[in-house]
C-alpha cells in the first residue's frame, strides 16, 4: 500500500489525528488506488468525492476504535 500513509491513532501518534492529517491520508489513498496524482478535469468531481467519503469513513473509524490499554480522551 502507500508507505506515505501513516497510522493515525494513538499510541502511534501522541494525540488524536487532525482533520488535515486524516484528509491527507485519504488523498494519498485515492491517488494510489486511482493511479492519478492529479485527476483530469473530467475526473475531478469523482476524485474529490472519493477523498471526502474516505475522510468521513476514516473519522468514523478512528472515533469507534477501542485501543486496549490506552486512555481514551473524549
N, C-alpha and C positions, 0 to 999 in steps of 0.2 A: 504494500500500500504506500501511501505518501509518507516518506520519512519526515517531512516538514510539519506534519500534523502532530502536535504534542498532546500528552494526556492533560485533560482539563479539570481533573478533580483532585482535591486534597487526598492523601498527602503528597501526591506527585507535584502539586504546586502548593505553596504555603497558604493561599486563601482562595476563595471562590473565583472562578474564571469571570473575566469581564465580558460584556456584550461584544466588544471589539475582538477579543480572543476567540470567542465562540464563532463569530461571523467569519473571521479569517480562516478558521479550521473548515467551516462549511464551504467557503470559496475554494480552498485547496482541494477538498473532496470533489466538488463539481468539476473543477479543472481536470483532475486526474481521470475521473470517470468519463467525461465528455471528450477528453483528448485535446481540448482547446484552452489555451491560456487566456485568450480574449476571443469571445464568440463574434461571428459575423453579425451584421446588423439584423438580418432576418432571424437569427437565433437568440438575440439579446434578451427578449422578454422571457422565453422559456428558461434560459440560463439564470437570469435574475430570480425568477420564481423558484427555481430549484434551490438556489442559495438561501432564500428566505425560508422555505419549507424545512430545509436541513438545519438551519439555525434554530428554528422553533422546536424541532424534534430534539435537538441537542439540549436545549434549555430544559425541556420536559424530562429528558433522560437524566441530566445532572441533578435536577430537583428531586427526582424519585429514587436515586441511588442511595443505598444504605451501606456505608463502609464500616464494617465491624471493627471495633476498637478505636474508631475515630470519634472525636467530639463533633457533633453536628451543631452548627450555628444557624439560627433562624434567618 
